[in-house]
Amino acid sequence: MSAKKIGLLAVFAAVVGAFFFLDLGRYLTLESLKANRALLTDLRAAHPFPFAGVFVLIYVVQTAFSLPGAAILSLAAGAIFGVLQGTLIVVTGATIGAILAFLVSRTLLRDWVVKKFGGRMEGIDRGLRESGLSYLLFLRLVPAFPFFLVNLACGVTGLPLRTYALGTLFGIMPGSLVFVNAGASLAVIETVSQVASPRVLGSFALLGLFALLPTILKAVKKRREGNTLPLDGRPK
């Protein structure tokens, strides 16, 4: 391994280690967000552009290093910035962070990812090779697939970066909007799981199936063609 890769791995390990060693996760809780909402709103009003930039940067780091807290950050975006600006900030930060995670997985963590998640990635790898964008949209929309795992899994496949970026950008919009919109009404939220209700999850699942529809139709058509008898074999 080159010295450059070793250095990047050291930085990666240092950031993740610092997050847990300093217990930064204690700030990414619903209770902490509610307690500090007024302070954060005042800071945003006093320094709108720097505050928004720092918020996006925090979201990028959280996503790129696969750290916990994405749901709280999305709720915070809605509580502080409102629905429209909050959704834009979340989608921007999450997309950039996911691209960085993809690149880290492809260039630095490939062997570790394959060894750690190899069994769970076989289906994802096959779907991405066969369907590309539509399958990635399905993975992003259906909550059954962890966001960080999709980032890492895509990095060790042959999926082009451009396809990955587009699929991530559009695939995370519905979920981001739901959490940001919930954050705008933060006072009525008692638990994070309350946002992801069965009805919401079911809606995401339907969107995921809709995104996968071209792949399903292609498979059905291929199967029908395979079962069709040759014309020459018909009785005369």
TISELUM-424437 format. One record per residue: residue number from 0; residue in one letter; chain; x, y, z of N, C-alpha, C in turn. Coordinates in Angstrom, 1 decimal, decimal comma, always signed. Example, Ala and Ser with C-alpha at 12.3 -4.5 7.8 and 13.67 -1.06 7.14 Angstrom:
<pts>
- 0	a	A	+13,2	-5,7	+7,8	+12,3	-4,5	+7,8	+13,2	-3,3	+7,8
- 1	s	A	+12,8	-2,2	+7,1	+13,7	-1,1	+7,1	+12,9	+0,0	+7,9
</pts>
This chain:
<pts>
- 0	m	A	+0,9	-1,2	+0,0	+0,0	+0,0	+0,0	+0,9	+1,2	+0,0
- 1	s	A	+0,5	+2,2	-0,8	+1,3	+3,4	-0,9	+1,2	+4,3	+0,3
- 2	a	A	+2,2	+5,2	+0,5	+2,2	+6,1	+1,6	+1,0	+7,0	+1,6
- 3	k	A	+0,5	+7,4	+0,4	-0,6	+8,3	+0,3	-1,9	+7,6	+0,8
- 4	k	A	-2,1	+6,3	+0,5	-3,3	+5,6	+0,9	-3,2	+5,4	+2,4
- 5	i	A	-2,0	+5,1	+3,0	-1,8	+4,9	+4,4	-2,2	+6,2	+5,1
- 6	g	A	-1,8	+7,3	+4,6	-2,1	+8,6	+5,2	-3,6	+8,9	+5,2
- 7	l	A	-4,3	+8,6	+4,1	-5,7	+8,8	+4,0	-6,5	+7,9	+5,0
- 8	l	A	-6,0	+6,6	+5,1	-6,6	+5,7	+6,0	-6,4	+6,2	+7,4
- 9	a	A	-5,3	+6,7	+7,7	-5,0	+7,3	+9,1	-6,0	+8,4	+9,4
- 10	v	A	-6,2	+9,3	+8,4	-7,1	+10,4	+8,6	-8,6	+9,9	+8,8
- 11	f	A	-8,9	+8,9	+8,0	-10,3	+8,3	+8,1	-10,4	+7,7	+9,5
- 12	a	A	-9,5	+6,9	+10,0	-9,5	+6,3	+11,3	-9,5	+7,3	+12,4
- 13	a	A	-8,8	+8,4	+12,2	-8,7	+9,5	+13,3	-10,0	+10,2	+13,4
- 14	v	A	-10,7	+10,5	+12,3	-12,0	+11,1	+12,4	-13,1	+10,3	+13,1
- 15	v	A	-13,1	+9,0	+12,6	-14,1	+8,1	+13,3	-13,8	+7,9	+14,7
- 16	g	A	-12,5	+7,7	+15,0	-12,1	+7,5	+16,4	-12,4	+8,7	+17,3
- 17	a	A	-12,1	+9,9	+16,8	-12,4	+11,1	+17,5	-13,9	+11,3	+17,8
- 18	f	A	-14,7	+10,9	+16,8	-16,2	+11,0	+17,0	-16,7	+10,2	+18,2
- 19	f	A	-16,2	+9,0	+18,3	-16,6	+8,1	+19,4	-15,9	+8,4	+20,7
- 20	f	A	-14,6	+8,8	+20,6	-13,8	+9,1	+21,8	-14,3	+10,3	+22,5
- 21	l	A	-14,7	+11,3	+21,8	-15,2	+12,6	+22,3	-16,7	+12,5	+22,6
- 22	d	A	-17,3	+11,4	+22,3	-18,7	+11,2	+22,5	-19,6	+12,3	+21,8
- 23	l	A	-19,2	+12,6	+20,6	-19,9	+13,7	+19,9	-21,4	+13,3	+19,6
- 24	g	A	-21,6	+12,0	+19,6	-23,0	+11,5	+19,3	-24,0	+12,0	+20,3
- 25	r	A	-23,6	+12,5	+21,5	-24,5	+13,0	+22,5	-25,2	+14,3	+22,0
- 26	y	A	-24,6	+15,0	+21,1	-25,2	+16,2	+20,5	-26,2	+15,8	+19,4
- 27	l	A	-26,2	+14,6	+18,9	-27,0	+14,2	+17,8	-28,2	+13,3	+18,4
- 28	t	A	-28,9	+13,9	+19,3	-30,1	+13,3	+19,9	-31,3	+14,2	+19,7
- 29	l	A	-32,4	+13,7	+19,8	-33,7	+14,5	+19,7	-33,8	+15,4	+20,9
- 30	e	A	-33,4	+15,0	+22,1	-33,4	+15,8	+23,3	-32,5	+17,0	+23,1
- 31	s	A	-31,3	+16,7	+22,7	-30,3	+17,8	+22,5	-30,7	+18,8	+21,5
- 32	l	A	-31,3	+18,3	+20,4	-31,8	+19,2	+19,3	-32,9	+20,1	+19,9
- 33	k	A	-33,9	+19,6	+20,6	-34,9	+20,4	+21,2	-34,4	+21,4	+22,2
- 34	a	A	-33,4	+21,0	+23,0	-32,9	+21,9	+24,0	-32,1	+23,1	+23,4
- 35	n	A	-31,5	+22,8	+22,2	-30,6	+23,9	+21,6	-31,2	+24,5	+20,4
- 36	r	A	-32,5	+24,2	+20,1	-33,1	+24,8	+18,8	-33,0	+26,3	+18,8
- 37	a	A	-33,4	+26,9	+19,9	-33,4	+28,4	+19,9	-32,1	+29,0	+19,7
- 38	l	A	-31,0	+28,4	+20,3	-29,7	+28,9	+20,1	-29,2	+28,7	+18,7
- 39	l	A	-29,5	+27,6	+18,1	-29,2	+27,3	+16,7	-29,9	+28,2	+15,7
- 40	t	A	-31,1	+28,5	+16,0	-31,9	+29,4	+15,2	-31,4	+30,8	+15,3
- 41	d	A	-31,0	+31,3	+16,5	-30,4	+32,6	+16,6	-29,0	+32,7	+15,9
- 42	l	A	-28,2	+31,6	+15,9	-27,0	+31,6	+15,2	-27,2	+31,7	+13,7
- 43	r	A	-28,2	+31,0	+13,2	-28,5	+31,0	+11,8	-29,0	+32,4	+11,4
- 44	a	A	-29,8	+33,1	+12,2	-30,2	+34,4	+11,9	-29,1	+35,5	+11,9
- 45	a	A	-28,1	+35,3	+12,8	-27,0	+36,2	+12,9	-26,0	+36,0	+11,8
- 46	h	A	-25,8	+34,7	+11,4	-24,8	+34,4	+10,4	-25,3	+33,4	+9,4
- 47	p	A	-26,3	+33,8	+8,6	-27,0	+32,9	+7,7	-26,1	+32,0	+6,8
- 48	f	A	-25,2	+32,7	+6,0	-24,4	+31,9	+5,0	-23,3	+31,1	+5,7
- 49	p	A	-22,5	+31,6	+6,6	-21,6	+30,7	+7,3	-22,2	+29,6	+8,0
- 50	f	A	-23,3	+29,8	+8,7	-24,0	+28,8	+9,4	-24,5	+27,7	+8,5
- 51	a	A	-25,1	+28,1	+7,4	-25,5	+27,1	+6,4	-24,4	+26,3	+5,8
- 52	g	A	-23,3	+26,9	+5,6	-22,1	+26,3	+5,1	-21,5	+25,2	+6,0
- 53	v	A	-21,5	+25,6	+7,3	-21,0	+24,7	+8,3	-21,9	+23,5	+8,5
- 54	f	A	-23,2	+23,8	+8,4	-24,2	+22,7	+8,5	-24,0	+21,7	+7,4
- 55	v	A	-23,9	+22,2	+6,2	-23,7	+21,3	+5,1	-22,4	+20,5	+5,3
- 56	l	A	-21,3	+21,1	+5,7	-20,0	+20,5	+6,0	-20,2	+19,3	+7,0
- 57	i	A	-20,9	+19,6	+8,1	-21,2	+18,6	+9,1	-21,9	+17,4	+8,5
- 58	y	A	-22,9	+17,7	+7,7	-23,6	+16,6	+7,0	-22,8	+15,8	+6,1
- 59	v	A	-21,9	+16,5	+5,4	-20,9	+15,8	+4,5	-20,0	+14,9	+5,2
- 60	v	A	-19,5	+15,3	+6,3	-18,6	+14,5	+7,2	-19,3	+13,3	+7,8
- 61	q	A	-20,5	+13,6	+8,3	-21,3	+12,5	+8,9	-21,5	+11,4	+7,8
- 62	t	A	-21,9	+11,8	+6,6	-22,2	+10,8	+5,6	-21,0	+10,1	+5,1
- 63	a	A	-19,9	+10,9	+4,8	-18,7	+10,4	+4,2	-18,0	+9,3	+5,1
- 64	f	A	-18,1	+9,6	+6,4	-17,4	+8,7	+7,3	-18,4	+7,7	+8,0
- 65	s	A	-19,6	+7,6	+7,4	-20,6	+6,6	+7,9	-20,9	+6,7	+9,4
- 66	l	A	-21,0	+7,9	+9,9	-21,2	+8,1	+11,3	-22,7	+8,2	+11,6
- 67	p	A	-23,1	+7,9	+12,8	-24,5	+8,0	+13,2	-25,0	+9,4	+13,3
- 68	g	A	-26,3	+9,6	+13,1	-26,9	+11,0	+13,3	-27,5	+11,6	+12,2
- 69	a	A	-27,7	+10,9	+11,0	-28,2	+11,5	+9,8	-29,7	+11,9	+10,1
- 70	a	A	-30,5	+11,1	+10,8	-31,9	+11,4	+11,0	-32,0	+12,7	+11,8
- 71	i	A	-31,2	+12,9	+12,9	-31,2	+14,1	+13,7	-30,8	+15,3	+12,9
- 72	l	A	-29,8	+15,1	+12,1	-29,3	+16,3	+11,3	-30,4	+16,7	+10,3
- 73	s	A	-31,2	+15,8	+9,8	-32,3	+16,1	+8,8	-33,4	+16,8	+9,6
- 74	l	A	-33,7	+16,3	+10,8	-34,7	+17,0	+11,6	-34,2	+18,4	+11,9
- 75	a	A	-33,0	+18,5	+12,3	-32,4	+19,9	+12,6	-32,5	+20,8	+11,5
- 76	a	A	-32,3	+20,3	+10,2	-32,3	+21,2	+9,1	-33,7	+21,8	+8,9
- 77	g	A	-34,8	+20,9	+9,2	-36,1	+21,4	+9,1	-36,4	+22,4	+10,2
- 78	a	A	-36,0	+22,1	+11,4	-36,2	+23,0	+12,5	-35,6	+24,3	+12,4
- 79	i	A	-34,4	+24,4	+11,8	-33,6	+25,6	+11,7	-33,8	+26,4	+10,4
- 80	f	A	-33,9	+25,7	+9,3	-33,9	+26,4	+8,0	-35,3	+26,4	+7,3
- 81	g	A	-36,2	+25,6	+7,8	-37,5	+25,4	+7,1	-37,4	+24,3	+6,1
- 82	v	A	-38,6	+24,0	+5,5	-38,7	+22,8	+4,7	-37,9	+23,0	+3,4
- 83	l	A	-38,1	+24,0	+2,6	-37,4	+24,1	+1,3	-35,9	+24,2	+1,4
- 84	q	A	-35,4	+25,2	+2,2	-34,0	+25,4	+2,3	-33,4	+24,2	+3,1
- 85	g	A	-34,1	+23,7	+4,1	-33,6	+22,5	+4,8	-33,4	+21,3	+3,9
- 86	t	A	-34,4	+21,1	+3,0	-34,3	+19,9	+2,1	-33,1	+20,1	+1,2
- 87	l	A	-32,9	+21,3	+0,7	-31,8	+21,6	-0,2	-30,5	+21,3	+0,5
- 88	i	A	-30,4	+21,7	+1,7	-29,1	+21,6	+2,5	-28,9	+20,1	+2,7
- 89	v	A	-29,9	+19,4	+3,1	-29,7	+17,9	+3,4	-29,4	+17,1	+2,2
- 90	v	A	-30,1	+17,4	+1,1	-29,8	+16,6	-0,1	-28,4	+17,0	-0,6
- 91	t	A	-28,0	+18,2	-0,5	-26,6	+18,6	-1,0	-25,6	+17,9	-0,1
- 92	g	A	-25,7	+18,0	+1,2	-24,7	+17,4	+2,1	-24,7	+15,9	+2,0
- 93	a	A	-25,8	+15,3	+1,9	-25,9	+13,8	+1,9	-25,3	+13,3	+0,5
- 94	t	A	-25,6	+14,0	-0,5	-25,1	+13,6	-1,8	-23,6	+13,7	-1,9
- 95	i	A	-23,1	+14,8	-1,5	-21,6	+15,0	-1,5	-20,9	+14,0	-0,6
- 96	g	A	-21,5	+13,8	+0,6	-20,9	+12,8	+1,5	-21,0	+11,4	+1,0
- 97	a	A	-22,1	+11,1	+0,3	-22,2	+9,7	-0,2	-21,2	+9,5	-1,4
- 98	i	A	-20,9	+10,5	-2,2	-19,9	+10,4	-3,2	-18,6	+10,2	-2,6
- 99	l	A	-18,2	+10,9	-1,6	-16,9	+10,7	-0,9	-16,8	+9,3	-0,3
- 100	a	A	-17,9	+8,8	+0,3	-17,9	+7,5	+0,8	-17,7	+6,4	-0,3
- 101	f	A	-18,3	+6,7	-1,4	-18,2	+5,8	-2,6	-16,7	+5,8	-3,0
- 102	l	A	-16,1	+6,9	-3,1	-14,7	+7,0	-3,5	-13,7	+6,4	-2,5
- 103	v	A	-14,0	+6,6	-1,2	-13,2	+6,0	-0,2	-13,3	+4,4	-0,3
- 104	s	A	-14,5	+3,9	-0,5	-14,7	+2,5	-0,6	-14,0	+1,9	-1,8
- 105	r	A	-14,1	+2,7	-2,9	-13,5	+2,2	-4,2	-11,9	+2,2	-4,1
- 106	t	A	-11,4	+3,2	-3,5	-9,9	+3,4	-3,5	-9,2	+2,9	-2,3
- 107	l	A	-9,8	+3,0	-1,1	-9,1	+2,7	+0,1	-9,6	+1,5	+0,9
- 108	l	A	-10,9	+1,3	+0,9	-11,5	+0,3	+1,8	-12,0	-0,9	+1,0
- 109	r	A	-11,6	-1,1	-0,2	-12,2	-2,1	-1,1	-12,1	-3,5	-0,5
- 110	d	A	-10,9	-3,9	-0,1	-10,7	-5,2	+0,5	-11,5	-5,4	+1,8
- 111	w	A	-11,5	-4,4	+2,6	-12,2	-4,5	+3,9	-13,7	-4,6	+3,7
- 112	v	A	-14,2	-3,8	+2,8	-15,6	-3,9	+2,5	-16,1	-5,2	+2,0
- 113	v	A	-15,3	-5,8	+1,1	-15,6	-7,1	+0,5	-15,6	-8,2	+1,6
- 114	k	A	-14,6	-8,1	+2,4	-14,4	-9,1	+3,5	-15,5	-8,9	+4,5
- 115	k	A	-15,9	-7,7	+4,9	-16,9	-7,4	+5,9	-18,3	-7,7	+5,5
- 116	f	A	-18,6	-7,2	+4,3	-20,0	-7,3	+3,8	-20,2	-8,1	+2,6
- 117	g	A	-19,2	-8,9	+2,2	-19,3	-9,6	+0,9	-20,6	-10,4	+0,8
- 118	g	A	-21,0	-11,1	+1,8	-22,2	-11,9	+1,6	-23,5	-11,1	+1,4
- 119	r	A	-23,5	-9,9	+2,1	-24,7	-9,1	+2,0	-24,7	-8,3	+0,7
- 120	m	A	-23,6	-8,2	+0,0	-23,5	-7,4	-1,2	-23,7	-8,1	-2,5
- 121	e	A	-23,8	-9,4	-2,5	-23,9	-10,2	-3,7	-25,1	-9,8	-4,5
- 122	g	A	-26,3	-9,7	-3,8	-27,5	-9,3	-4,5	-27,4	-7,9	-5,0
- 123	i	A	-26,9	-7,0	-4,2	-26,7	-5,6	-4,6	-25,8	-5,5	-5,8
- 124	d	A	-24,7	-6,2	-5,8	-23,8	-6,2	-6,9	-24,4	-6,7	-8,2
- 125	r	A	-25,2	-7,7	-8,1	-25,9	-8,3	-9,3	-26,9	-7,3	-9,8
- 126	g	A	-27,7	-6,7	-8,9	-28,7	-5,8	-9,4	-28,1	-4,6	-10,0
- 127	l	A	-27,0	-4,1	-9,5	-26,4	-2,9	-10,1	-25,8	-3,2	-11,4
- 128	r	A	-25,2	-4,4	-11,6	-24,6	-4,7	-12,9	-25,7	-4,9	-14,0
- 129	e	A	-26,9	-5,4	-13,6	-27,9	-5,7	-14,5	-28,8	-4,4	-14,8
- 130	s	A	-29,0	-3,6	-13,8	-30,0	-2,5	-13,9	-29,5	-1,1	-13,7
- 131	g	A	-28,3	-1,0	-13,0	-27,7	+0,3	-12,9	-28,6	+1,3	-12,1
- 132	l	A	-29,0	+2,4	-12,8	-29,6	+3,5	-12,2	-31,0	+3,1	-11,5
- 133	s	A	-31,8	+2,3	-12,2	-33,1	+2,0	-11,6	-32,9	+1,2	-10,4
- 134	y	A	-32,0	+0,3	-10,3	-31,8	-0,5	-9,1	-31,2	+0,4	-8,0
- 135	l	A	-30,3	+1,3	-8,3	-29,8	+2,2	-7,3	-30,9	+3,1	-6,7
- 136	l	A	-31,8	+3,5	-7,5	-33,0	+4,3	-7,0	-33,8	+3,4	-6,1
- 137	f	A	-34,0	+2,2	-6,4	-34,7	+1,2	-5,6	-34,0	+1,1	-4,2
- 138	l	A	-32,7	+1,0	-4,2	-31,9	+0,9	-3,0	-32,0	+2,1	-2,1
- 139	r	A	-32,0	+3,3	-2,8	-32,1	+4,5	-2,0	-33,5	+4,8	-1,4
- 140	l	A	-34,5	+4,3	-2,1	-35,9	+4,6	-1,7	-36,4	+3,7	-0,7
- 141	v	A	-36,0	+2,4	-0,8	-36,5	+1,4	+0,2	-35,7	+1,4	+1,4
- 142	p	A	-36,3	+1,7	+2,6	-35,6	+1,8	+3,9	-34,9	+0,5	+4,4
- 143	a	A	-35,2	-0,6	+3,7	-34,6	-1,9	+4,2	-33,1	-1,9	+4,0
- 144	f	A	-32,6	-1,1	+3,1	-31,2	-1,1	+2,8	-30,5	+0,1	+3,5
- 145	p	A	-29,6	-0,1	+4,5	-28,9	+1,0	+5,2	-28,1	+1,9	+4,2
- 146	f	A	-28,2	+3,2	+4,4	-27,6	+4,2	+3,5	-26,1	+4,0	+3,4
- 147	f	A	-25,5	+3,7	+4,6	-24,0	+3,6	+4,5	-23,6	+2,4	+3,8
- 148	l	A	-24,4	+1,3	+3,9	-24,0	+0,0	+3,3	-24,1	+0,2	+1,8
- 149	v	A	-25,1	+0,9	+1,3	-25,2	+1,1	-0,1	-24,1	+1,9	-0,7
- 150	n	A	-23,6	+2,9	+0,1	-22,5	+3,7	-0,3	-21,3	+2,8	-0,5
- 151	l	A	-21,0	+2,0	+0,5	-19,8	+1,2	+0,5	-19,9	+0,1	-0,6
- 152	a	A	-21,1	-0,5	-0,7	-21,3	-1,6	-1,7	-21,1	-1,1	-3,1
- 153	c	A	-21,6	+0,1	-3,4	-21,5	+0,6	-4,7	-20,1	+0,9	-5,1
- 154	g	A	-19,3	+1,3	-4,1	-17,9	+1,6	-4,4	-17,1	+0,4	-4,8
- 155	v	A	-17,4	-0,8	-4,5	-16,6	-2,0	-4,9	-17,2	-2,6	-6,1
- 156	t	A	-18,3	-2,0	-6,7	-18,8	-2,6	-7,9	-18,3	-1,8	-9,1
- 157	g	A	-18,7	-2,1	-10,3	-18,3	-1,4	-11,5	-19,2	-0,2	-11,8
- 158	l	A	-20,1	+0,1	-10,9	-21,1	+1,2	-11,2	-20,3	+2,5	-11,4
- 159	p	A	-20,6	+3,2	-12,6	-20,0	+4,5	-12,8	-20,3	+5,6	-11,8
- 160	l	A	-19,4	+6,4	-11,5	-19,6	+7,5	-10,5	-20,7	+8,4	-10,9
- 161	r	A	-20,9	+8,7	-12,2	-22,0	+9,6	-12,6	-23,3	+9,0	-12,3
- 162	t	A	-23,5	+7,7	-12,6	-24,7	+7,0	-12,4	-25,0	+7,0	-10,9
- 163	y	A	-24,0	+6,7	-10,1	-24,1	+6,7	-8,7	-24,6	+8,0	-8,1
- 164	a	A	-24,0	+9,1	-8,6	-24,3	+10,4	-8,1	-25,7	+10,8	-8,4
- 165	l	A	-26,2	+10,5	-9,7	-27,5	+10,9	-10,1	-28,5	+10,0	-9,3
- 166	g	A	-28,3	+8,7	-9,2	-29,2	+7,9	-8,4	-29,3	+8,3	-7,0
- 167	t	A	-28,2	+8,7	-6,4	-28,2	+9,1	-5,0	-29,0	+10,4	-4,8
- 168	l	A	-28,7	+11,4	-5,7	-29,3	+12,7	-5,7	-30,8	+12,6	-5,7
- 169	f	A	-31,3	+11,9	-6,7	-32,8	+11,8	-6,8	-33,4	+10,8	-5,8
- 170	g	A	-32,6	+9,8	-5,5	-33,2	+8,7	-4,6	-33,4	+9,1	-3,2
- 171	i	A	-32,6	+10,1	-2,7	-32,7	+10,5	-1,3	-33,7	+11,7	-1,1
- 172	m	A	-34,1	+12,3	-2,2	-35,0	+13,4	-2,1	-36,3	+13,1	-1,3
- 173	p	A	-37,0	+12,1	-1,6	-38,3	+11,9	-0,8	-38,1	+11,7	+0,7
- 174	g	A	-37,1	+10,8	+1,1	-36,8	+10,6	+2,5	-36,3	+11,9	+3,2
- 175	s	A	-35,5	+12,7	+2,5	-35,0	+13,9	+3,1	-36,1	+14,9	+3,3
- 176	l	A	-37,1	+15,0	+2,3	-38,2	+15,9	+2,5	-39,1	+15,5	+3,7
- 177	v	A	-39,3	+14,2	+3,9	-40,1	+13,7	+5,0	-39,5	+14,1	+6,3
- 178	f	A	-38,2	+13,9	+6,5	-37,6	+14,2	+7,8	-37,4	+15,7	+8,0
- 179	v	A	-37,1	+16,4	+6,9	-37,0	+17,9	+7,1	-38,4	+18,5	+7,4
- 180	n	A	-39,4	+18,0	+6,8	-40,7	+18,5	+7,0	-41,1	+18,2	+8,5
- 181	a	A	-40,8	+17,0	+8,9	-41,1	+16,7	+10,3	-40,3	+17,6	+11,3
- 182	g	A	-39,1	+17,9	+10,9	-38,3	+18,8	+11,8	-38,8	+20,2	+11,9
- 183	a	A	-39,5	+20,6	+10,9	-40,2	+21,9	+10,9	-41,3	+22,0	+12,0
- 184	s	A	-41,8	+20,8	+12,4	-42,8	+20,7	+13,5	-42,1	+19,9	+14,6
- 185	l	A	-41,0	+20,3	+15,0	-40,2	+19,6	+16,0	-40,9	+19,4	+17,3
- 186	a	A	-41,7	+20,3	+17,7	-42,3	+20,3	+19,1	-43,2	+19,0	+19,2
- 187	v	A	-43,8	+18,6	+18,1	-44,7	+17,5	+18,3	-44,1	+16,1	+18,1
- 188	i	A	-42,8	+16,1	+17,8	-42,1	+14,8	+17,7	-41,5	+14,3	+19,0
- 189	e	A	-41,8	+13,1	+19,4	-41,4	+12,5	+20,6	-40,2	+11,5	+20,4
- 190	t	A	-40,2	+10,8	+19,3	-39,2	+9,9	+19,0	-38,9	+10,0	+17,5
- 191	v	A	-37,6	+9,6	+17,1	-37,2	+9,6	+15,7	-38,0	+8,6	+14,9
- 192	s	A	-38,3	+7,5	+15,5	-39,1	+6,4	+14,8	-40,5	+6,8	+14,5
- 193	q	A	-41,0	+7,8	+15,2	-42,3	+8,4	+14,9	-42,4	+9,0	+13,5
- 194	v	A	-41,3	+9,5	+13,0	-41,3	+10,1	+11,7	-41,4	+9,0	+10,6
- 195	a	A	-40,7	+7,9	+10,8	-40,7	+6,8	+9,8	-41,8	+5,9	+10,2
- 196	s	A	-43,0	+6,3	+10,0	-44,2	+5,5	+10,4	-44,4	+4,4	+9,3
- 197	p	A	-45,1	+3,3	+9,6	-45,3	+2,3	+8,7	-45,9	+2,8	+7,3
- 198	r	A	-46,8	+3,8	+7,4	-47,4	+4,4	+6,2	-46,3	+5,0	+5,4
- 199	v	A	-45,4	+5,8	+6,0	-44,3	+6,4	+5,3	-43,4	+5,4	+4,6
- 200	l	A	-43,0	+4,4	+5,4	-42,1	+3,3	+4,9	-42,8	+2,6	+3,8
- 201	g	A	-44,1	+2,4	+3,9	-44,8	+1,7	+2,8	-44,8	+2,5	+1,5
- 202	s	A	-44,9	+3,8	+1,7	-44,9	+4,7	+0,5	-43,5	+4,7	-0,2
- 203	f	A	-42,5	+4,7	+0,6	-41,1	+4,6	+0,1	-40,9	+3,3	-0,7
- 204	a	A	-41,5	+2,2	-0,1	-41,4	+0,9	-0,7	-42,1	+0,9	-2,1
- 205	l	A	-43,2	+1,5	-2,2	-43,9	+1,6	-3,5	-43,1	+2,4	-4,5
- 206	l	A	-42,5	+3,5	-4,0	-41,7	+4,3	-4,9	-40,5	+3,5	-5,4
- 207	g	A	-39,9	+2,7	-4,5	-38,8	+1,9	-4,9	-39,2	+0,8	-5,9
- 208	l	A	-40,4	+0,2	-5,8	-40,8	-0,7	-6,7	-41,1	+0,0	-8,1
- 209	f	A	-41,7	+1,2	-8,0	-41,9	+1,9	-9,3	-40,6	+2,2	-10,0
- 210	a	A	-39,5	+2,6	-9,2	-38,2	+2,8	-9,8	-37,7	+1,5	-10,5
- 211	l	A	-38,0	+0,4	-9,9	-37,5	-0,9	-10,4	-38,4	-1,5	-11,5
- 212	l	A	-39,5	-0,8	-11,8	-40,4	-1,3	-12,8	-39,8	-1,6	-14,2
- 213	p	A	-38,9	-0,7	-14,7	-38,2	-1,1	-16,0	-37,5	-2,4	-15,9
- 214	t	A	-36,8	-2,6	-14,8	-36,0	-3,9	-14,6	-37,0	-5,1	-14,6
- 215	i	A	-38,1	-4,9	-13,9	-39,1	-6,0	-13,8	-39,7	-6,3	-15,1
- 216	l	A	-40,0	-5,3	-15,9	-40,6	-5,5	-17,2	-39,6	-6,2	-18,2
- 217	k	A	-38,3	-5,8	-18,0	-37,3	-6,3	-18,9	-37,1	-7,8	-18,5
- 218	a	A	-37,1	-8,2	-17,3	-37,0	-9,6	-16,9	-38,1	-10,4	-17,3
- 219	v	A	-39,4	-9,9	-17,2	-40,6	-10,6	-17,7	-40,5	-10,8	-19,2
- 220	k	A	-40,1	-9,8	-20,0	-40,0	-9,9	-21,4	-38,9	-10,9	-21,8
- 221	k	A	-37,8	-10,9	-21,1	-36,7	-11,9	-21,4	-37,2	-13,3	-21,1
- 222	r	A	-38,0	-13,5	-20,0	-38,4	-14,8	-19,7	-39,5	-15,3	-20,7
- 223	r	A	-40,3	-14,4	-21,2	-41,3	-14,8	-22,2	-40,7	-15,2	-23,5
- 224	e	A	-39,6	-14,4	-23,9	-38,9	-14,7	-25,1	-38,2	-16,0	-25,0
- 225	g	A	-37,7	-16,4	-23,8	-37,1	-17,6	-23,6	-38,0	-18,8	-23,7
- 226	n	A	-39,3	-18,6	-23,3	-40,3	-19,6	-23,3	-41,0	-19,8	-24,6
- 227	t	A	-40,8	-18,8	-25,6	-41,4	-18,9	-26,9	-40,8	-19,9	-27,8
- 228	l	A	-41,7	-20,8	-28,4	-41,2	-21,8	-29,3	-40,8	-21,2	-30,6
- 229	p	A	-39,7	-21,7	-31,2	-39,3	-21,2	-32,5	-40,4	-21,5	-33,6
- 230	l	A	-40,5	-20,6	-34,5	-41,5	-20,7	-35,6	-41,4	-22,0	-36,4
- 231	d	A	-40,1	-22,4	-36,6	-39,8	-23,5	-37,4	-40,4	-24,8	-36,7
- 232	g	A	-40,6	-24,7	-35,4	-41,0	-25,9	-34,7	-42,5	-26,1	-34,7
- 233	r	A	-43,3	-25,2	-35,3	-44,7	-25,3	-35,4	-45,1	-26,4	-36,3
- 234	p	A	-46,2	-27,1	-36,0	-46,7	-28,1	-37,0	-47,3	-27,5	-38,2
- 235	k	A	-47,0	-28,1	-39,3	-47,6	-27,6	-40,6	-48,9	-28,3	-40,9
</pts>
